Amino acid sequence: MNSKSNKLAALVLGVAVVGLTSFVSSPAAAQEKKQTVSKELAKTLKAAQEATQGKNPKYAEALVKLKEAESNPKKTPYDQHIINELSAYAYAHTGNAAEAAKANEALVNDGFSQQSEIPARVKAVATASTRTAATRVVGCPSIGFSTWAGARS
């Protein structure tokens, strides 16, 4: 393995360990209590959610609404969780692996995600990180890591 592959493997492992460690120390009470978004952000978050649905989803529109919600000083920790949830989805569908990974990592660490969701979130972070690293190495966003790695074998 070359140095870049070793660094990438260490990064992926580190993200997984940090995410799982953070989850173990997160408050269980946050998961047991039924949460709702704040009145201040309900309309904006609903608009963002609706923009991601239907036959012709408008992910760019959703991301504009999510940035608006993100900048609201009255957002609650649960509002931030929903912002991250919708952002992860929208960024994944627009091909922005780096931002999708950030949102998924925040979901792993925020204390609101269910334990059953954590492995999929960690995998999403690792996959996005791998794609982002492969894109930087190869310099072509249309070539995934597996294609690049296969060409090197």
N, C-alpha and C positions, 0 to 999 in steps of 0.2 A: 504494500500500500504506500502511496506517496504521502507527503506531508499534508497536502490539502485534504486528502481523504481522512487522515487521522484527526485533523482539526475539526472537520465536519462531523465525524463520528462522536468526538468528545462533546461538541456543541449539542448534538441531538440527545445524547445521554444526559448531559447537564440539565437541559430543559426538562426532560422527563423526571429526573430526580427532584429538581426544585419544585416542579408542579405537584408531584405526588406528596412531597414533604409539606408543602404549603397547605395542601388539602387536609392532611392529617391534623394539622394544628388549627384549622379553621373552625369557627364556632358552629356546633351542630344545631343550635337554636335557630340560626338563620335559615336552615334548610327545613325545619319543622313548621315554622310559621308561614302562613299563606301571605305572600307579598303582593303588593300592587304598586303600579307606578304612581308618582305624585300627580296631583291635579295640575301643577305648573307645566309638566311635560307631557301629559296624557295626549293632548291634541297633536303635538309634534311627533311623538313616537308612533301614534296611530297612523299618521300620514306616511311616515317612513315605512311602517309595516305594509300598508296598503300598496305602496309603490313597488314592493318586491313581489307582489302577488299578481295573479291573472295571466292571461295569454301572452301579454307583452310587458313583462316586468320592466320597471324603470329604475335600475340600480343606481344610476348617477343621481337621480332625483332623491332616492332614499338616502344616499350618502350626504347630500346637501342638508337634508332634514336632520340626519344624525349628527352632523357637525354643529348644527344650530342647537340641538339638545345638549351636546357635549359642552358647549360654551355657556350654558345656563348655570349661574351660580347657585340656584336653588335645587339643583338635582340631588337626589338622594343616592346612597350606595346601591339601592336596588334599581333606580333609574339608570345608573352607570352599567349595571349588569345587563339590562335590556338593550342599552346602546351597544354594548360589546357583542351581544348575541346577534343583533341585526347587522352590525358592522361586519362581523365574521362572515355571515351569509352573503351580504352584498359584495364585499371585497373578493370572496371566493368566486362569485359568479362574474366578476369583472376581470378576473385573472391577476389581481393584485395580491400575490402570495405573501409578500412581506407584511402588508397591513392585516391580512386575514390571520396570519400567525400572531401578530401583536394582540388582536382582539381575542383569539382563542386562548392565548396565554393568560390574559387578564381574566377570562372566564374560569380558568383552572384555579386561579389564585384568589378569586373574590369572595369565596365562602357561600355563594348562592347556588352553585351548580350541584346537582345531585351526584352522589358517588358513582352511580352507574354511567354518568356522562363523561367522567374524567378520562378514562382510557381513550375514548374517541377524540376528545379535545387535545390530549397529549399527542396522539397520532397525527392530528391535523397540524399541530405546531411543527412536529418533526417533518412531515411531508412538505409543508410550505417552506420550511427552512432549507430543506434539501433542494427543492425546486429553485429557490432564490439563489442558493450557492451555485447550483449547476448553471443557472442563467449567467451569473457573473463570470464563471470559469469559461463557459463556452461562448458567451456573448450573444446568444440568440435565444430569445424567449420562447420560440416555437419548439426548441429541443429540450425535452425533459431529461432529468438526471439519469433515468434508466437507459435512455437512448445514448446519452453521452458515455455512461459507464460501459454499455455494451460495445461501443465503438473502440473502447480502450482495451477490451479483453483480448 
